[in-house]
């Protein structure tokens, strides 16, 4: 990001922390590019994202939603707490993590943990764990060293139906389709 070519892009990403409203002639073109993203696959989606960011960086009429005083960044002790939660979750996602257990990692009460985690991540802790499990499943499917049932159980899912449903909800494809598309795309 520190290369001279990325100066405008870095500026847009910094401004976007406060929310951006795009005005002017580029607005419709940017909207069209964004609407293409859900239908794009693989690297094409990343290319469109880069085009969107490049177009936004060229906009002369950008408005921020929040004032300069808006603080998106967490305090250092808050970063440590959320990092502890992340580290513990990544290390233990294959096992059942109880609310009491993860609240103890965060050093707050179980009742406060749910509110705390959602306020910091915009998702529930169970959603977060499912995303970790599905991410691991994607890695294993790409490696092709295990069959689907082995992938399911190795990622911490208790049954195949739950694995299939969660995988499809997050990736938009079944585990087998995901694996076949990856193999076809990179074979």
C-alpha positions as CSV (number, residue, x, y, z in Angstrom):
1,X,0.0,0.0,0.0
2,X,3.0,2.3,0.4
3,X,3.9,2.2,-3.3
4,X,3.4,5.5,-5.1
5,X,0.9,3.8,-7.5
6,X,-1.4,3.1,-4.5
7,X,-1.4,6.6,-3.0
8,X,-5.0,7.3,-4.1
9,X,-6.2,3.9,-3.2
10,X,-4.7,4.2,0.3
11,X,-6.4,7.5,0.7
12,X,-9.8,6.1,-0.2
13,X,-9.4,3.2,2.2
14,X,-8.6,5.6,5.0
15,X,-11.6,7.8,4.2
16,X,-13.9,4.8,3.9
17,X,-13.4,4.1,7.7
18,X,-15.8,7.0,8.2
19,X,-18.3,5.9,5.5
20,X,-18.4,7.3,2.0
21,X,-21.2,8.8,-0.1
22,X,-20.3,8.9,-3.8
23,X,-21.5,11.9,-5.8
24,X,-20.9,13.0,-9.3
25,X,-20.7,11.4,-12.7
26,X,-18.8,8.3,-11.6
27,X,-21.6,7.3,-9.2
28,X,-23.6,5.2,-11.7
29,X,-20.5,3.5,-13.2
30,X,-19.4,2.5,-9.7
31,X,-22.9,1.2,-8.8
32,X,-22.8,-0.9,-12.0
33,X,-19.5,-2.4,-11.1
34,X,-20.6,-3.2,-7.6
35,X,-23.7,-4.9,-8.9
36,X,-21.5,-7.1,-11.1
37,X,-19.5,-8.4,-8.1
38,X,-22.0,-11.0,-6.7
39,X,-22.1,-12.7,-10.1
40,X,-18.4,-12.7,-10.6
41,X,-16.3,-15.7,-9.4
42,X,-12.8,-16.2,-8.2
43,X,-10.2,-13.6,-9.2
44,X,-12.7,-11.8,-11.4
45,X,-14.5,-10.6,-8.2
46,X,-11.2,-9.2,-6.9
47,X,-10.5,-7.5,-10.2
48,X,-13.9,-5.8,-10.1
49,X,-13.3,-4.7,-6.4
50,X,-10.0,-3.1,-7.5
51,X,-11.8,-1.4,-10.3
52,X,-14.4,-0.1,-7.9
53,X,-11.7,1.2,-5.5
54,X,-9.8,2.8,-8.4
55,X,-13.0,4.6,-9.7
56,X,-13.8,5.8,-6.1
57,X,-10.2,7.1,-5.8
58,X,-10.8,9.2,-9.0
59,X,-14.0,10.8,-7.6
60,X,-13.8,14.5,-6.9
61,X,-17.1,14.5,-5.0
62,X,-16.9,12.2,-2.0
63,X,-18.7,12.9,1.2
64,X,-18.0,11.1,4.5
65,X,-20.9,10.0,6.7
66,X,-19.3,10.6,10.0
67,X,-17.2,13.4,11.4
68,X,-13.5,13.5,11.7
69,X,-13.9,12.8,15.4
70,X,-15.4,9.4,14.7
71,X,-13.1,6.7,16.1
72,X,-13.4,3.4,14.3
73,X,-10.2,2.1,15.8
74,X,-10.3,0.2,19.1
75,X,-8.3,1.0,22.1
76,X,-5.2,-1.1,22.6
77,X,-6.7,-3.1,25.5
78,X,-9.8,-3.8,23.3
79,X,-7.6,-5.0,20.5
80,X,-5.9,-7.4,22.9
81,X,-9.2,-8.8,24.1
82,X,-10.6,-9.3,20.7
83,X,-7.3,-10.9,19.5
84,X,-7.4,-13.2,22.5
85,X,-10.9,-14.3,21.5
86,X,-9.8,-14.8,17.9
87,X,-6.7,-16.7,18.8
88,X,-8.6,-19.0,21.2
89,X,-11.3,-19.6,18.6
90,X,-8.9,-20.5,15.8
91,X,-7.0,-22.8,18.1
92,X,-10.2,-24.6,19.4
93,X,-12.9,-24.4,16.8
94,X,-12.9,-28.1,16.2
95,X,-14.1,-28.6,19.8
96,X,-17.3,-27.3,21.4
97,X,-16.5,-23.9,22.9
98,X,-19.0,-23.0,25.6
99,X,-20.1,-19.4,26.3
100,X,-18.5,-19.6,29.7
101,X,-15.2,-20.7,28.3
102,X,-15.0,-18.0,25.7
103,X,-16.2,-15.3,28.1
104,X,-13.5,-16.4,30.5
105,X,-10.9,-15.9,27.7
106,X,-12.4,-12.3,27.2
107,X,-12.3,-11.8,31.0
108,X,-16.0,-10.7,31.0
109,X,-19.2,-12.4,32.2
110,X,-21.1,-14.7,29.8
111,X,-24.0,-12.3,29.7
112,X,-21.8,-9.4,28.6
113,X,-19.7,-11.5,26.1
114,X,-22.5,-11.8,23.5
115,X,-23.2,-8.1,23.5
116,X,-19.5,-7.3,23.5
117,X,-18.6,-9.6,20.6
118,X,-21.5,-8.5,18.4
119,X,-20.8,-4.8,19.0
120,X,-17.2,-5.3,17.9
121,X,-17.6,-7.7,15.0
122,X,-21.2,-7.1,13.8
123,X,-21.9,-10.8,14.1
124,X,-22.7,-13.3,16.7
125,X,-20.0,-15.6,18.1
126,X,-21.7,-18.7,16.7
127,X,-21.7,-17.0,13.2
128,X,-18.0,-16.3,13.6
129,X,-17.3,-19.9,14.6
130,X,-19.2,-21.2,11.6
131,X,-17.2,-18.9,9.3
132,X,-14.0,-20.3,10.8
133,X,-15.2,-23.9,10.3
134,X,-16.3,-23.3,6.7
135,X,-13.0,-21.5,5.9
136,X,-11.1,-24.5,7.1
137,X,-13.4,-26.8,5.1
138,X,-12.6,-24.8,2.0
139,X,-8.9,-25.3,2.6
140,X,-9.3,-29.0,3.1
141,X,-11.5,-29.3,0.0
142,X,-8.9,-27.6,-2.1
143,X,-6.2,-29.9,-0.7
144,X,-8.4,-32.9,-1.7
145,X,-6.8,-35.2,0.8
146,X,-10.0,-36.0,2.7
147,X,-13.5,-37.1,1.6
148,X,-16.5,-34.8,2.4
149,X,-17.5,-36.6,5.6
150,X,-13.9,-36.4,6.9
151,X,-13.8,-32.7,6.0
152,X,-17.1,-32.2,7.9
153,X,-15.9,-33.8,11.1
154,X,-12.4,-32.4,10.9
155,X,-13.8,-28.9,10.8
156,X,-15.8,-29.4,14.0
157,X,-19.3,-30.0,12.6
158,X,-21.3,-32.7,14.4
159,X,-23.3,-33.9,11.4
160,X,-23.1,-33.7,7.7
161,X,-26.5,-32.0,7.2
162,X,-25.4,-29.1,9.4
163,X,-22.1,-28.9,7.5
164,X,-23.8,-28.9,4.1
165,X,-26.3,-26.2,5.1
166,X,-23.7,-23.9,6.7
167,X,-21.2,-24.4,3.8
168,X,-23.8,-23.6,1.2
169,X,-25.1,-20.5,3.1
170,X,-21.6,-19.0,3.4
171,X,-20.1,-20.0,0.0
172,X,-23.3,-20.2,-2.1
173,X,-22.3,-23.7,-3.3
174,X,-22.4,-27.2,-2.0
175,X,-19.0,-28.5,-0.7
176,X,-18.7,-30.8,-3.7
177,X,-19.5,-28.1,-6.2
178,X,-17.0,-25.8,-4.5
179,X,-14.3,-28.5,-4.8
180,X,-15.1,-29.2,-8.4
181,X,-15.1,-25.5,-9.4
182,X,-11.8,-25.0,-7.8
183,X,-10.2,-28.0,-9.4
184,X,-11.7,-27.0,-12.8
185,X,-10.5,-23.4,-12.5
186,X,-7.0,-24.2,-11.5
187,X,-6.4,-27.6,-13.2
